[in-house]
Amino acid sequence: MSTIDPSRLLQMRSSILNQNEALQRAAGRGGIGGAGGASDGIGGTPDFGAAINNALQQVNAQQAKASAISEAYERGDTHDIVSVMIERQKASLGFETTLQVRNKLLSAYRDIMNMPV
C-alpha cells in the first residue's frame, strides 16, 4: 500500500475546483440562467428557484394553449384535429415531466432529511 502524497492531493483538489468553475461559467452563459435574468448575481450562477419557476410557467402556458385550441375545435372555429391532438400531447407530456421532477425532488428531500448528522 502506498502513502498519500499531500502535494498530489492538493493538485487534484485544485484541478477539480478549476473544472467546477469552468462548468459553472459555461452553465451561466448558455444554460438556464444565461440571458433570461435567472442568475442570483453571485458570479453568474443560475438560480434554481428561478429555473423551476420558468419551467412551471412554460408548462402552464402550454396547458393554456392546449385548452384554447381544444375549445376552438369544440366551437367549430378550426377543423384541424391533428394540431389539437399534438398540442394536447405536448401539454400532457409537460405535465407528466413536471410531476416526475416533483417526485424526484421530494425523494431527494426525504433522503437528505433522513441522513444521520
TORPA-4810 file (N, C-alpha, C, O; in nm, 3 decimals):
<nodes>
NODE_1_0.084_-0.117_0.000_0.000_0.000_0.000_0.089_0.125_0.000_0.187_0.131_0.075_M
NODE_2_0.057_0.222_-0.083_0.139_0.343_-0.092_0.087_0.450_0.002_-0.029_0.449_0.043_S
NODE_3_0.174_0.543_0.035_0.134_0.654_0.121_0.071_0.763_0.037_0.094_0.772_-0.083_T
NODE_4_-0.008_0.845_0.103_-0.076_0.956_0.035_0.018_1.074_0.027_0.071_1.120_0.129_I
NODE_5_0.039_1.123_-0.092_0.126_1.238_-0.116_0.042_1.365_-0.104_-0.045_1.388_-0.187_D
NODE_6_0.067_1.449_-0.002_-0.015_1.570_0.017_-0.010_1.666_-0.101_-0.111_1.730_-0.132_P
NODE_7_0.104_1.677_-0.167_0.111_1.769_-0.280_0.026_1.719_-0.396_-0.038_1.799_-0.465_S
NODE_8_0.024_1.590_-0.417_-0.058_1.531_-0.524_-0.207_1.550_-0.492_-0.287_1.580_-0.581_R
NODE_9_-0.242_1.532_-0.366_-0.381_1.551_-0.323_-0.425_1.695_-0.343_-0.537_1.719_-0.389_L
NODE_10_-0.341_1.791_-0.310_-0.375_1.932_-0.329_-0.384_1.966_-0.477_-0.467_2.047_-0.518_L
NODE_11_-0.299_1.905_-0.558_-0.304_1.927_-0.702_-0.436_1.875_-0.760_-0.496_1.941_-0.844_Q
NODE_12_-0.480_1.757_-0.716_-0.607_1.701_-0.762_-0.724_1.790_-0.719_-0.817_1.813_-0.796_M
NODE_13_-0.718_1.839_-0.595_-0.824_1.927_-0.545_-0.831_2.054_-0.628_-0.940_2.098_-0.665_R
NODE_14_-0.717_2.112_-0.658_-0.712_2.234_-0.738_-0.768_2.209_-0.878_-0.841_2.292_-0.932_S
NODE_15_-0.734_2.096_-0.936_-0.784_2.062_-1.068_-0.936_2.048_-1.068_-1.004_2.095_-1.159_S
NODE_16_-0.989_1.983_-0.966_-1.135_1.965_-0.955_-1.204_2.100_-0.939_-1.308_2.124_-1.001_I
NODE_17_-1.148_2.187_-0.856_-1.208_2.319_-0.837_-1.205_2.401_-0.965_-1.301_2.472_-0.994_L
NODE_18_-1.098_2.392_-1.042_-1.090_2.463_-1.169_-1.193_2.411_-1.268_-1.256_2.490_-1.339_N
NODE_19_-1.210_2.281_-1.273_-1.310_2.223_-1.363_-1.451_2.264_-1.321_-1.536_2.291_-1.406_Q
NODE_20_-1.475_2.268_-1.191_-1.606_2.309_-1.140_-1.636_2.454_-1.178_-1.748_2.485_-1.220_N
NODE_21_-1.537_2.541_-1.164_-1.556_2.682_-1.201_-1.583_2.696_-1.350_-1.666_2.777_-1.392_E
NODE_22_-1.512_2.618_-1.431_-1.533_2.624_-1.576_-1.673_2.577_-1.612_-1.738_2.637_-1.698_A
NODE_23_-1.720_2.472_-1.548_-1.856_2.424_-1.574_-1.961_2.525_-1.531_-2.061_2.544_-1.600_L
NODE_24_-1.939_2.591_-1.419_-2.034_2.692_-1.372_-2.037_2.811_-1.467_-2.144_2.866_-1.494_Q
NODE_25_-1.922_2.853_-1.517_-1.920_2.963_-1.613_-1.991_2.924_-1.741_-2.066_3.004_-1.798_R
NODE_26_-1.970_2.802_-1.787_-2.035_2.756_-1.910_-2.186_2.748_-1.891_-2.262_2.785_-1.981_A
NODE_27_-2.230_2.700_-1.776_-2.374_2.691_-1.749_-2.435_2.829_-1.737_-2.550_2.848_-1.778_A
NODE_28_-2.364_2.924_-1.683_-2.415_3.059_-1.667_-2.432_3.131_-1.800_-2.521_3.214_-1.814_G
NODE_29_-2.347_3.100_-1.898_-2.354_3.166_-2.028_-2.463_3.108_-2.115_-2.543_3.184_-2.170_R
NODE_30_-2.470_2.978_-2.131_-2.560_2.919_-2.228_-2.672_2.839_-2.167_-2.755_2.785_-2.241_G
NODE_31_-2.677_2.828_-2.036_-2.776_2.743_-1.973_-2.902_2.817_-1.934_-2.939_2.916_-1.997_G
NODE_32_-2.965_2.769_-1.832_-3.093_2.822_-1.786_-3.077_2.965_-1.737_-3.163_3.049_-1.764_I
NODE_33_-2.969_2.994_-1.667_-2.952_3.127_-1.610_-2.881_3.224_-1.700_-2.832_3.327_-1.653_G
NODE_34_-2.873_3.197_-1.827_-2.797_3.280_-1.921_-2.850_3.419_-1.937_-2.825_3.505_-1.851_G
NODE_35_-2.922_3.446_-2.044_-2.966_3.581_-2.075_-3.103_3.613_-2.020_-3.150_3.726_-2.033_A
NODE_36_-3.169_3.517_-1.958_-3.305_3.538_-1.911_-3.315_3.606_-1.777_-3.426_3.625_-1.726_G
NODE_37_-3.202_3.642_-1.718_-3.206_3.709_-1.588_-3.232_3.613_-1.475_-3.284_3.654_-1.371_G
NODE_38_-3.198_3.488_-1.491_-3.224_3.389_-1.387_-3.104_3.367_-1.299_-3.093_3.261_-1.237_A
NODE_39_-3.013_3.461_-1.292_-2.898_3.444_-1.205_-2.918_3.525_-1.078_-2.990_3.625_-1.076_S
NODE_40_-2.851_3.478_-0.972_-2.870_3.544_-0.845_-2.768_3.654_-0.820_-2.766_3.713_-0.712_D
NODE_41_-2.685_3.684_-0.919_-2.593_3.795_-0.908_-2.461_3.760_-0.843_-2.374_3.846_-0.833_G
NODE_42_-2.441_3.636_-0.799_-2.317_3.597_-0.736_-2.238_3.515_-0.836_-2.256_3.393_-0.845_I
NODE_43_-2.152_3.579_-0.910_-2.066_3.510_-1.005_-2.139_3.451_-1.124_-2.083_3.367_-1.193_G
NODE_44_-2.261_3.491_-1.151_-2.333_3.443_-1.267_-2.388_3.302_-1.252_-2.421_3.239_-1.352_G
NODE_45_-2.399_3.250_-1.130_-2.451_3.115_-1.111_-2.602_3.116_-1.129_-2.669_3.212_-1.089_T
NODE_46_-2.657_3.010_-1.190_-2.802_3.005_-1.211_-2.877_2.992_-1.079_-2.829_2.929_-0.984_P
NODE_47_-2.994_3.050_-1.074_-3.079_3.045_-0.957_-3.179_2.930_-0.976_-3.259_2.932_-1.069_D
NODE_48_-3.174_2.831_-0.888_-3.257_2.712_-0.900_-3.406_2.747_-0.895_-3.485_2.695_-0.973_F
NODE_49_-3.442_2.835_-0.803_-3.583_2.874_-0.790_-3.636_2.942_-0.915_-3.749_2.917_-0.957_G
NODE_50_-3.554_3.027_-0.975_-3.596_3.096_-1.097_-3.609_2.997_-1.213_-3.699_3.010_-1.296_A
NODE_51_-3.519_2.899_-1.218_-3.525_2.799_-1.325_-3.652_2.714_-1.313_-3.718_2.686_-1.412_A
NODE_52_-3.685_2.673_-1.191_-3.807_2.595_-1.169_-3.930_2.680_-1.200_-4.023_2.631_-1.264_I
NODE_53_-3.930_2.805_-1.157_-4.042_2.894_-1.184_-4.062_2.912_-1.334_-4.175_2.910_-1.383_N
NODE_54_-3.953_2.930_-1.408_-3.960_2.946_-1.552_-4.018_2.820_-1.618_-4.102_2.829_-1.707_N
NODE_55_-3.972_2.704_-1.574_-4.022_2.579_-1.630_-4.171_2.562_-1.602_-4.246_2.518_-1.690_A
NODE_56_-4.215_2.595_-1.482_-4.356_2.583_-1.448_-4.442_2.679_-1.530_-4.554_2.646_-1.569_L
NODE_57_-4.389_2.799_-1.554_-4.463_2.895_-1.636_-4.477_2.846_-1.780_-4.581_2.866_-1.843_Q
NODE_58_-4.372_2.781_-1.831_-4.379_2.726_-1.966_-4.481_2.612_-1.975_-4.555_2.603_-2.073_Q
NODE_59_-4.484_2.526_-1.874_-4.582_2.418_-1.873_-4.724_2.475_-1.863_-4.815_2.426_-1.929_V
NODE_60_-4.741_2.578_-1.780_-4.872_2.641_-1.767_-4.916_2.704_-1.899_-5.032_2.693_-1.937_N
NODE_61_-4.824_2.769_-1.968_-4.857_2.831_-2.098_-4.896_2.725_-2.200_-4.988_2.746_-2.279_A
NODE_62_-4.827_2.610_-2.198_-4.861_2.502_-2.291_-4.999_2.445_-2.258_-5.075_2.412_-2.349_Q
NODE_63_-5.031_2.433_-2.129_-5.163_2.385_-2.089_-5.272_2.481_-2.136_-5.377_2.439_-2.186_Q
NODE_64_-5.247_2.611_-2.120_-5.346_2.711_-2.163_-5.364_2.708_-2.314_-5.476_2.719_-2.364_A
NODE_65_-5.254_2.693_-2.388_-5.261_2.686_-2.534_-5.340_2.563_-2.579_-5.421_2.571_-2.671_K
NODE_66_-5.317_2.449_-2.513_-5.389_2.326_-2.547_-5.538_2.342_-2.517_-5.623_2.297_-2.594_A
NODE_67_-5.569_2.405_-2.406_-5.710_2.427_-2.372_-5.778_2.520_-2.472_-5.891_2.496_-2.514_S
NODE_68_-5.708_2.626_-2.511_-5.765_2.721_-2.605_-5.791_2.657_-2.741_-5.896_2.678_-2.801_A
NODE_69_-5.696_2.579_-2.790_-5.715_2.518_-2.921_-5.821_2.407_-2.915_-5.892_2.384_-3.013_I
NODE_70_-5.832_2.339_-2.801_-5.938_2.238_-2.785_-6.076_2.304_-2.785_-6.170_2.253_-2.847_S
NODE_71_-6.086_2.416_-2.715_-6.213_2.489_-2.713_-6.249_2.542_-2.850_-6.366_2.541_-2.889_E
NODE_72_-6.149_2.588_-2.924_-6.174_2.637_-3.060_-6.224_2.523_-3.149_-6.312_2.544_-3.234_A
NODE_73_-6.170_2.404_-3.132_-6.215_2.289_-3.210_-6.359_2.252_-3.172_-6.440_2.220_-3.258_Y
NODE_74_-6.389_2.256_-3.042_-6.524_2.223_-2.996_-6.627_2.324_-3.045_-6.742_2.288_-3.070_E
NODE_75_-6.588_2.449_-3.058_-6.679_2.551_-3.109_-6.695_2.543_-3.260_-6.790_2.598_-3.316_R
NODE_76_-6.603_2.474_-3.326_-6.608_2.464_-3.471_-6.527_2.571_-3.541_-6.536_2.585_-3.663_G
NODE_77_-6.447_2.646_-3.467_-6.363_2.750_-3.526_-6.251_2.691_-3.611_-6.206_2.753_-3.708_D
NODE_78_-6.205_2.573_-3.574_-6.099_2.506_-3.650_-6.139_2.361_-3.674_-6.214_2.302_-3.596_T
NODE_79_-6.089_2.304_-3.782_-6.119_2.165_-3.814_-5.992_2.081_-3.819_-5.995_1.967_-3.865_H
NODE_80_-5.882_2.136_-3.771_-5.753_2.067_-3.774_-5.735_1.985_-3.646_-5.678_2.033_-3.549_D
NODE_81_-5.785_1.863_-3.648_-5.778_1.776_-3.530_-5.634_1.736_-3.499_-5.600_1.710_-3.384_I
NODE_82_-5.549_1.731_-3.602_-5.409_1.692_-3.581_-5.339_1.793_-3.491_-5.270_1.754_-3.396_V
NODE_83_-5.354_1.922_-3.519_-5.289_2.023_-3.436_-5.346_2.023_-3.294_-5.274_2.047_-3.198_S
NODE_84_-5.476_1.996_-3.282_-5.538_1.989_-3.149_-5.476_1.876_-3.069_-5.439_1.894_-2.953_V
NODE_85_-5.464_1.759_-3.131_-5.409_1.644_-3.060_-5.261_1.662_-3.028_-5.214_1.620_-2.922_M
NODE_86_-5.187_1.725_-3.118_-5.045_1.749_-3.092_-5.028_1.844_-2.973_-4.944_1.819_-2.886_I
NODE_87_-5.107_1.951_-2.969_-5.096_2.046_-2.857_-5.137_1.980_-2.725_-5.077_2.005_-2.621_E
NODE_88_-5.239_1.895_-2.731_-5.281_1.826_-2.608_-5.174_1.729_-2.561_-5.152_1.714_-2.441_R
NODE_89_-5.107_1.662_-2.655_-5.000_1.569_-2.618_-4.880_1.645_-2.561_-4.817_1.599_-2.465_Q
NODE_90_-4.849_1.760_-2.618_-4.740_1.843_-2.565_-4.771_1.885_-2.421_-4.684_1.879_-2.333_K
NODE_91_-4.894_1.926_-2.398_-4.935_1.968_-2.264_-4.930_1.851_-2.166_-4.886_1.865_-2.052_A
NODE_92_-4.975_1.735_-2.212_-4.973_1.616_-2.128_-4.829_1.575_-2.094_-4.800_1.541_-1.979_S
NODE_93_-4.742_1.579_-2.192_-4.603_1.543_-2.170_-4.535_1.641_-2.074_-4.458_1.600_-1.987_L
NODE_94_-4.563_1.769_-2.090_-4.508_1.869_-2.000_-4.555_1.849_-1.857_-4.477_1.863_-1.763_G
NODE_95_-4.683_1.816_-1.841_-4.737_1.792_-1.708_-4.674_1.668_-1.645_-4.637_1.671_-1.528_F
NODE_96_-4.664_1.561_-1.721_-4.604_1.438_-1.669_-4.458_1.460_-1.630_-4.412_1.408_-1.528_E
NODE_97_-4.385_1.535_-1.710_-4.246_1.565_-1.679_-4.236_1.645_-1.550_-4.151_1.618_-1.466_T
NODE_98_-4.322_1.744_-1.536_-4.324_1.825_-1.414_-4.355_1.739_-1.293_-4.294_1.756_-1.187_T
NODE_99_-4.448_1.648_-1.307_-4.484_1.558_-1.198_-4.367_1.469_-1.159_-4.342_1.448_-1.041_L
NODE_100_-4.294_1.417_-1.258_-4.180_1.331_-1.228_-4.066_1.409_-1.163_-4.000_1.358_-1.073_Q
NODE_101_-4.044_1.532_-1.207_-3.940_1.615_-1.145_-3.978_1.643_-1.000_-3.893_1.638_-0.911_V
NODE_102_-4.105_1.672_-0.976_-4.151_1.696_-0.839_-4.129_1.572_-0.752_-4.083_1.583_-0.639_R
NODE_103_-4.162_1.455_-0.806_-4.142_1.332_-0.730_-3.995_1.309_-0.697_-3.962_1.267_-0.586_N
NODE_104_-3.907_1.335_-0.793_-3.763_1.318_-0.769_-3.713_1.417_-0.665_-3.632_1.382_-0.579_K
NODE_105_-3.761_1.542_-0.672_-3.720_1.642_-0.574_-3.767_1.604_-0.433_-3.692_1.620_-0.337_L
NODE_106_-3.890_1.556_-0.422_-3.940_1.514_-0.291_-3.861_1.395_-0.238_-3.831_1.388_-0.118_L
NODE_107_-3.828_1.302_-0.325_-3.749_1.186_-0.284_-3.611_1.230_-0.235_-3.563_1.181_-0.133_S
NODE_108_-3.548_1.321_-0.308_-3.417_1.372_-0.267_-3.426_1.447_-0.135_-3.338_1.434_-0.050_A
NODE_109_-3.531_1.524_-0.117_-3.551_1.598_0.008_-3.565_1.500_0.124_-3.505_1.520_0.230_Y
NODE_110_-3.646_1.395_0.106_-3.664_1.295_0.212_-3.533_1.225_0.244_-3.502_1.200_0.360_R
NODE_111_-3.456_1.193_0.141_-3.327_1.128_0.163_-3.234_1.218_0.244_-3.166_1.171_0.335_D
NODE_112_-3.232_1.345_0.210_-3.145_1.439_0.283_-3.192_1.454_0.427_-3.110_1.456_0.519_I
NODE_113_-3.322_1.464_0.447_-3.374_1.480_0.582_-3.353_1.356_0.668_-3.344_1.368_0.791_M
NODE_114_-3.343_1.239_0.609_-3.323_1.115_0.683_-3.176_1.082_0.703_-3.145_0.981_0.766_N
NODE_115_-3.086_1.164_0.653_-2.944_1.139_0.672_-2.905_1.162_0.816_-2.949_1.258_0.879_M
NODE_116_-2.822_1.074_0.868_-2.775_1.099_1.006_-2.676_1.215_1.007_-2.597_1.233_0.914_P
NODE_117_-2.683_1.292_1.113_-2.595_1.409_1.123_-2.477_1.382_1.211_-2.393_1.469_1.231_V
</nodes>
